[in-house]
Amino acid sequence: MSAETGQRPSRGQDDGQRSRLGDFLVGAALIFDFAGMLGWRSVSTVQNPTDADALAADWDAVGGDLRWAMGRHPSNHPTQ
């Protein structure tokens, strides 16, 4: 129970805290798993494949901008 309100936290808040703590502990265990005894669990944060496609397109655009900017740099066009 909360001291201020005298009510218990809602179930969604409590479950979220447990989930984050569990994820943290699993991550910490994987860091120290030198023998490879723990397996990676399948974690997918992408809910919609089109989101992944949009993200890939965004990074492709960033890469294109970087290639363009690097091509314009004077070190890529030495004068004789």
A tleap script that builds the chain and sets N, CA, C and O, in Angstrom:
source leaprc.protein.ff14SB
mol = sequence {
  NMET SER ALA GLU THR GLY GLN ARG PRO SER
  ARG GLY GLN ASP ASP GLY GLN ARG SER ARG
  LEU GLY ASP PHE LEU VAL GLY ALA ALA LEU
  ILE PHE ASP PHE ALA GLY MET LEU GLY TRP
  ARG SER VAL SER THR VAL GLN ASN PRO THR
  ASP ALA ASP ALA LEU ALA ALA ASP TRP ASP
  ALA VAL GLY GLY ASP LEU ARG TRP ALA MET
  GLY ARG HIE PRO SER ASN HIE PRO THR CGLN
}
set mol.1.N position { 0.823 -1.176 0.000 }
set mol.1.CA position { 0.000 0.000 0.000 }
set mol.1.C position { 0.867 1.239 0.000 }
set mol.1.O position { 1.958 1.251 0.572 }
set mol.2.N position { 0.389 2.253 -0.627 }
set mol.2.CA position { 1.080 3.519 -0.661 }
set mol.2.C position { 0.793 4.289 0.622 }
set mol.2.O position { -0.348 4.329 1.082 }
set mol.3.N position { 1.828 4.900 1.202 }
set mol.3.CA position { 1.659 5.640 2.451 }
set mol.3.C position { 0.817 6.889 2.238 }
set mol.3.O position { 0.055 7.284 3.120 }
set mol.4.N position { 0.952 7.514 1.066 }
set mol.4.CA position { 0.223 8.758 0.814 }
set mol.4.C position { -1.263 8.524 0.596 }
set mol.4.O position { -2.090 9.253 1.144 }
set mol.5.N position { -1.609 7.527 -0.186 }
set mol.5.CA position { -3.009 7.340 -0.572 }
set mol.5.C position { -3.678 6.206 0.169 }
set mol.5.O position { -4.907 6.142 0.199 }
set mol.6.N position { -2.918 5.311 0.768 }
set mol.6.CA position { -3.511 4.160 1.430 }
set mol.6.C position { -4.015 3.120 0.454 }
set mol.6.O position { -4.744 2.207 0.842 }
set mol.7.N position { -3.631 3.246 -0.826 }
set mol.7.CA position { -4.071 2.301 -1.850 }
set mol.7.C position { -2.877 1.542 -2.395 }
set mol.7.O position { -1.742 2.019 -2.364 }
set mol.8.N position { -3.157 0.368 -2.886 }
set mol.8.CA position { -2.113 -0.409 -3.548 }
set mol.8.C position { -1.871 0.154 -4.942 }
set mol.8.O position { -2.783 0.711 -5.552 }
set mol.9.N position { -0.634 0.012 -5.456 }
set mol.9.CA position { -0.399 0.457 -6.840 }
set mol.9.C position { -1.221 -0.384 -7.793 }
set mol.9.O position { -1.521 -1.546 -7.520 }
set mol.10.N position { -1.582 0.220 -8.918 }
set mol.10.CA position { -2.364 -0.535 -9.894 }
set mol.10.C position { -1.530 -1.687 -10.433 }
set mol.10.O position { -0.300 -1.640 -10.429 }
set mol.11.N position { -2.216 -2.711 -10.892 }
set mol.11.CA position { -1.542 -3.924 -11.357 }
set mol.11.C position { -0.601 -3.635 -12.521 }
set mol.11.O position { 0.475 -4.227 -12.594 }
set mol.12.N position { -0.977 -2.746 -13.426 }
set mol.12.CA position { -0.138 -2.433 -14.581 }
set mol.12.C position { 1.185 -1.812 -14.180 }
set mol.12.O position { 2.215 -2.129 -14.775 }
set mol.13.N position { 1.184 -0.937 -13.186 }
set mol.13.CA position { 2.415 -0.304 -12.739 }
set mol.13.C position { 3.336 -1.330 -12.099 }
set mol.13.O position { 4.535 -1.345 -12.377 }
set mol.14.N position { 2.799 -2.175 -11.258 }
set mol.14.CA position { 3.600 -3.173 -10.555 }
set mol.14.C position { 4.194 -4.173 -11.537 }
set mol.14.O position { 5.364 -4.534 -11.413 }
set mol.15.N position { 3.404 -4.630 -12.517 }
set mol.15.CA position { 3.895 -5.592 -13.505 }
set mol.15.C position { 5.003 -4.979 -14.354 }
set mol.15.O position { 5.971 -5.660 -14.693 }
set mol.16.N position { 4.872 -3.712 -14.698 }
set mol.16.CA position { 5.898 -3.046 -15.498 }
set mol.16.C position { 7.217 -2.966 -14.765 }
set mol.16.O position { 8.280 -3.143 -15.361 }
set mol.17.N position { 7.153 -2.700 -13.466 }
set mol.17.CA position { 8.376 -2.636 -12.685 }
set mol.17.C position { 9.015 -4.011 -12.581 }
set mol.17.O position { 10.235 -4.136 -12.684 }
set mol.18.N position { 8.218 -5.029 -12.379 }
set mol.18.CA position { 8.756 -6.388 -12.316 }
set mol.18.C position { 9.367 -6.787 -13.643 }
set mol.18.O position { 10.419 -7.425 -13.675 }
set mol.19.N position { 8.722 -6.420 -14.737 }
set mol.19.CA position { 9.227 -6.782 -16.053 }
set mol.19.C position { 10.572 -6.106 -16.318 }
set mol.19.O position { 11.494 -6.745 -16.824 }
set mol.20.N position { 10.693 -4.823 -15.982 }
set mol.20.CA position { 11.959 -4.124 -16.195 }
set mol.20.C position { 13.056 -4.713 -15.324 }
set mol.20.O position { 14.190 -4.867 -15.778 }
set mol.21.N position { 12.738 -5.042 -14.089 }
set mol.21.CA position { 13.722 -5.649 -13.201 }
set mol.21.C position { 14.145 -7.017 -13.734 }
set mol.21.O position { 15.328 -7.355 -13.719 }
set mol.22.N position { 13.181 -7.796 -14.202 }
set mol.22.CA position { 13.501 -9.099 -14.769 }
set mol.22.C position { 14.383 -8.981 -15.997 }
set mol.22.O position { 15.341 -9.739 -16.150 }
set mol.23.N position { 14.069 -8.033 -16.878 }
set mol.23.CA position { 14.885 -7.817 -18.069 }
set mol.23.C position { 16.300 -7.398 -17.680 }
set mol.23.O position { 17.276 -7.845 -18.282 }
set mol.24.N position { 16.402 -6.531 -16.663 }
set mol.24.CA position { 17.712 -6.088 -16.193 }
set mol.24.C position { 18.528 -7.265 -15.666 }
set mol.24.O position { 19.708 -7.404 -15.989 }
set mol.25.N position { 17.899 -8.105 -14.858 }
set mol.25.CA position { 18.608 -9.244 -14.279 }
set mol.25.C position { 19.038 -10.239 -15.347 }
set mol.25.O position { 20.132 -10.797 -15.267 }
set mol.26.N position { 18.198 -10.466 -16.336 }
set mol.26.CA position { 18.580 -11.368 -17.436 }
set mol.26.C position { 19.758 -10.780 -18.199 }
set mol.26.O position { 20.692 -11.498 -18.554 }
set mol.27.N position { 19.716 -9.475 -18.452 }
set mol.27.CA position { 20.831 -8.820 -19.137 }
set mol.27.C position { 22.121 -8.915 -18.353 }
set mol.27.O position { 23.181 -9.188 -18.917 }
set mol.28.N position { 22.032 -8.690 -17.046 }
set mol.28.CA position { 23.217 -8.802 -16.198 }
set mol.28.C position { 23.754 -10.232 -16.205 }
set mol.28.O position { 24.968 -10.438 -16.235 }
set mol.29.N position { 22.881 -11.197 -16.179 }
set mol.29.CA position { 23.316 -12.592 -16.213 }
set mol.29.C position { 24.005 -12.913 -17.538 }
set mol.29.O position { 24.986 -13.657 -17.557 }
set mol.30.N position { 23.508 -12.365 -18.640 }
set mol.30.CA position { 24.129 -12.621 -19.940 }
set mol.30.C position { 25.522 -12.012 -20.027 }
set mol.30.O position { 26.397 -12.561 -20.696 }
set mol.31.N position { 25.736 -10.876 -19.354 }
set mol.31.CA position { 27.059 -10.256 -19.366 }
set mol.31.C position { 28.097 -11.183 -18.737 }
set mol.31.O position { 29.219 -11.304 -19.226 }
set mol.32.N position { 27.703 -11.831 -17.649 }
set mol.32.CA position { 28.641 -12.668 -16.917 }
set mol.32.C position { 28.548 -14.145 -17.288 }
set mol.32.O position { 29.066 -14.994 -16.563 }
set mol.33.N position { 27.904 -14.458 -18.391 }
set mol.33.CA position { 27.773 -15.837 -18.851 }
set mol.33.C position { 28.923 -16.161 -19.794 }
set mol.33.O position { 28.738 -16.257 -21.007 }
set mol.34.N position { 30.118 -16.327 -19.221 }
set mol.34.CA position { 31.310 -16.559 -20.027 }
set mol.34.C position { 31.302 -17.933 -20.702 }
set mol.34.O position { 31.911 -18.103 -21.758 }
set mol.35.N position { 30.636 -18.889 -20.118 }
set mol.35.CA position { 30.604 -20.237 -20.680 }
set mol.35.C position { 29.523 -20.385 -21.749 }
set mol.35.O position { 29.481 -21.403 -22.440 }
set mol.36.N position { 28.667 -19.409 -21.895 }
set mol.36.CA position { 27.607 -19.490 -22.891 }
set mol.36.C position { 26.504 -20.454 -22.518 }
set mol.36.O position { 25.872 -21.050 -23.390 }
set mol.37.N position { 26.269 -20.611 -21.231 }
set mol.37.CA position { 25.251 -21.553 -20.766 }
set mol.37.C position { 23.831 -21.004 -20.925 }
set mol.37.O position { 22.880 -21.768 -21.097 }
set mol.38.N position { 23.695 -19.692 -20.866 }
set mol.38.CA position { 22.364 -19.090 -21.025 }
set mol.38.C position { 22.133 -18.814 -22.498 }
set mol.38.O position { 23.047 -18.377 -23.197 }
set mol.39.N position { 20.953 -19.058 -22.966 }
set mol.39.CA position { 20.634 -18.779 -24.356 }
set mol.39.C position { 19.989 -17.413 -24.487 }
set mol.39.O position { 19.381 -16.911 -23.543 }
set mol.40.N position { 20.121 -16.826 -25.641 }
set mol.40.CA position { 19.447 -15.561 -25.913 }
set mol.40.C position { 17.975 -15.839 -26.095 }
set mol.40.O position { 17.592 -16.768 -26.805 }
set mol.41.N position { 17.166 -15.048 -25.466 }
set mol.41.CA position { 15.742 -15.222 -25.692 }
set mol.41.C position { 15.332 -14.327 -26.851 }
set mol.41.O position { 15.934 -13.281 -27.093 }
set mol.42.N position { 14.345 -14.737 -27.527 }
set mol.42.CA position { 13.878 -13.979 -28.673 }
set mol.42.C position { 13.118 -12.751 -28.201 }
set mol.42.O position { 12.076 -12.859 -27.555 }
set mol.43.N position { 13.654 -11.581 -28.532 }
set mol.43.CA position { 13.015 -10.326 -28.144 }
set mol.43.C position { 12.712 -9.557 -29.411 }
set mol.43.O position { 13.610 -9.255 -30.197 }
set mol.44.N position { 11.474 -9.249 -29.600 }
set mol.44.CA position { 11.074 -8.471 -30.760 }
set mol.44.C position { 10.313 -7.251 -30.280 }
set mol.44.O position { 9.231 -7.366 -29.704 }
set mol.45.N position { 10.891 -6.076 -30.522 }
set mol.45.CA position { 10.209 -4.846 -30.123 }
set mol.45.C position { 9.442 -4.237 -31.289 }
set mol.45.O position { 8.699 -3.271 -31.113 }
set mol.46.N position { 9.623 -4.802 -32.476 }
set mol.46.CA position { 8.926 -4.274 -33.647 }
set mol.46.C position { 7.547 -4.918 -33.709 }
set mol.46.O position { 7.427 -6.131 -33.876 }
set mol.47.N position { 6.532 -4.118 -33.576 }
set mol.47.CA position { 5.172 -4.631 -33.586 }
set mol.47.C position { 4.620 -4.758 -35.005 }
set mol.47.O position { 3.727 -5.567 -35.256 }
set mol.48.N position { 5.141 -3.973 -35.914 }
set mol.48.CA position { 4.603 -3.931 -37.256 }
set mol.48.C position { 5.769 -3.947 -38.240 }
set mol.48.O position { 6.642 -3.085 -38.144 }
set mol.49.N position { 5.823 -4.882 -39.172 }
set mol.49.CA position { 6.946 -4.936 -40.106 }
set mol.49.C position { 7.152 -3.645 -40.892 }
set mol.49.O position { 8.278 -3.335 -41.279 }
set mol.50.N position { 6.092 -2.894 -41.130 }
set mol.50.CA position { 6.259 -1.653 -41.885 }
set mol.50.C position { 7.055 -0.641 -41.078 }
set mol.50.O position { 7.707 0.225 -41.661 }
set mol.51.N position { 7.020 -0.725 -39.744 }
set mol.51.CA position { 7.848 0.154 -38.918 }
set mol.51.C position { 9.326 -0.139 -39.166 }
set mol.51.O position { 10.134 0.783 -39.273 }
set mol.52.N position { 9.674 -1.407 -39.256 }
set mol.52.CA position { 11.059 -1.780 -39.517 }
set mol.52.C position { 11.482 -1.315 -40.904 }
set mol.52.O position { 12.609 -0.855 -41.090 }
set mol.53.N position { 10.594 -1.431 -41.869 }
set mol.53.CA position { 10.906 -0.969 -43.218 }
set mol.53.C position { 11.124 0.537 -43.242 }
set mol.53.O position { 12.038 1.021 -43.910 }
set mol.54.N position { 10.301 1.275 -42.525 }
set mol.54.CA position { 10.434 2.731 -42.470 }
set mol.54.C position { 11.741 3.119 -41.791 }
set mol.54.O position { 12.414 4.049 -42.235 }
set mol.55.N position { 12.103 2.427 -40.732 }
set mol.55.CA position { 13.353 2.706 -40.041 }
set mol.55.C position { 14.545 2.419 -40.948 }
set mol.55.O position { 15.502 3.193 -40.981 }
set mol.56.N position { 14.492 1.317 -41.678 }
set mol.56.CA position { 15.577 0.985 -42.613 }
set mol.56.C position { 15.686 2.044 -43.701 }
set mol.56.O position { 16.793 2.418 -44.087 }
set mol.57.N position { 14.562 2.528 -44.198 }
set mol.57.CA position { 14.581 3.573 -45.224 }
set mol.57.C position { 15.165 4.870 -44.673 }
set mol.57.O position { 15.896 5.570 -45.375 }
set mol.58.N position { 14.846 5.193 -43.419 }
set mol.58.CA position { 15.403 6.393 -42.807 }
set mol.58.C position { 16.925 6.303 -42.716 }
set mol.58.O position { 17.623 7.264 -43.038 }
set mol.59.N position { 17.442 5.155 -42.279 }
set mol.59.CA position { 18.887 5.007 -42.164 }
set mol.59.C position { 19.554 4.962 -43.536 }
set mol.59.O position { 20.698 5.392 -43.685 }
set mol.60.N position { 18.859 4.454 -44.520 }
set mol.60.CA position { 19.386 4.477 -45.884 }
set mol.60.C position { 19.533 5.921 -46.362 }
set mol.60.O position { 20.519 6.263 -47.015 }
set mol.61.N position { 18.559 6.763 -46.040 }
set mol.61.CA position { 18.630 8.179 -46.401 }
set mol.61.C position { 19.782 8.865 -45.670 }
set mol.61.O position { 20.487 9.684 -46.259 }
set mol.62.N position { 19.976 8.542 -44.401 }
set mol.62.CA position { 21.090 9.112 -43.647 }
set mol.62.C position { 22.415 8.702 -44.285 }
set mol.62.O position { 23.316 9.528 -44.435 }
set mol.63.N position { 22.533 7.441 -44.656 }
set mol.63.CA position { 23.754 6.978 -45.309 }
set mol.63.C position { 23.992 7.692 -46.630 }
set mol.63.O position { 25.129 8.036 -46.953 }
set mol.64.N position { 22.927 7.919 -47.400 }
set mol.64.CA position { 23.064 8.649 -48.657 }
set mol.64.C position { 23.530 10.078 -48.433 }
set mol.64.O position { 24.362 10.585 -49.186 }
set mol.65.N position { 23.005 10.727 -47.411 }
set mol.65.CA position { 23.430 12.089 -47.087 }
set mol.65.C position { 24.900 12.123 -46.678 }
set mol.65.O position { 25.637 13.028 -47.069 }
set mol.66.N position { 25.319 11.145 -45.898 }
set mol.66.CA position { 26.726 11.091 -45.494 }
set mol.66.C position { 27.645 10.851 -46.693 }
set mol.66.O position { 28.702 11.473 -46.804 }
set mol.67.N position { 27.238 9.947 -47.589 }
set mol.67.CA position { 28.055 9.704 -48.785 }
set mol.67.C position { 28.156 10.968 -49.630 }
set mol.67.O position { 29.229 11.270 -50.153 }
set mol.68.N position { 27.072 11.706 -49.774 }
set mol.68.CA position { 27.076 12.952 -50.547 }
set mol.68.C position { 28.010 13.976 -49.897 }
set mol.68.O position { 28.818 14.603 -50.582 }
set mol.69.N position { 27.900 14.146 -48.570 }
set mol.69.CA position { 28.727 15.132 -47.871 }
set mol.69.C position { 30.206 14.750 -47.932 }
set mol.69.O position { 31.057 15.623 -48.102 }
set mol.70.N position { 30.522 13.479 -47.798 }
set mol.70.CA position { 31.916 13.057 -47.849 }
set mol.70.C position { 32.486 13.230 -49.254 }
set mol.70.O position { 33.675 13.507 -49.409 }
set mol.71.N position { 31.659 13.070 -50.265 }
set mol.71.CA position { 32.105 13.264 -51.644 }
set mol.71.C position { 32.421 14.715 -51.954 }
set mol.71.O position { 33.222 14.996 -52.845 }
set mol.72.N position { 31.809 15.635 -51.237 }
set mol.72.CA position { 32.045 17.065 -51.455 }
set mol.72.C position { 33.231 17.598 -50.652 }
set mol.72.O position { 33.660 18.729 -50.877 }
set mol.73.N position { 33.763 16.815 -49.731 }
set mol.73.CA position { 34.873 17.283 -48.894 }
set mol.73.C position { 36.118 17.468 -49.747 }
set mol.73.O position { 36.385 16.642 -50.620 }
set mol.74.N position { 36.898 18.541 -49.520 }
set mol.74.CA position { 38.087 18.832 -50.345 }
set mol.74.C position { 39.124 17.715 -50.347 }
set mol.74.O position { 39.852 17.571 -51.328 }
set mol.75.N position { 39.214 16.934 -49.301 }
set mol.75.CA position { 40.233 15.874 -49.279 }
set mol.75.C position { 39.928 14.792 -50.310 }
set mol.75.O position { 40.822 14.022 -50.662 }
set mol.76.N position { 38.719 14.713 -50.793 }
set mol.76.CA position { 38.357 13.732 -51.816 }
set mol.76.C position { 38.631 14.234 -53.216 }
set mol.76.O position { 38.505 13.479 -54.180 }
set mol.77.N position { 39.007 15.506 -53.346 }
set mol.77.CA position { 39.292 16.120 -54.657 }
set mol.77.C position { 40.641 16.845 -54.568 }
set mol.77.O position { 40.671 18.075 -54.540 }
set mol.78.N position { 41.752 16.108 -54.522 }
set mol.78.CA position { 43.045 16.776 -54.387 }
set mol.78.C position { 43.384 17.611 -55.630 }
set mol.78.O position { 43.118 17.216 -56.765 }
set mol.79.N position { 43.979 18.773 -55.370 }
set mol.79.CA position { 44.415 19.630 -56.498 }
set mol.79.C position { 45.863 19.309 -56.801 }
set mol.79.O position { 46.610 18.891 -55.917 }
set mol.80.N position { 46.268 19.507 -58.073 }
set mol.80.CA position { 47.632 19.167 -58.466 }
set mol.80.C position { 48.451 20.394 -58.648 }
set mol.80.O position { 49.632 20.304 -58.981 }
savepdb mol mol.pdb
quit
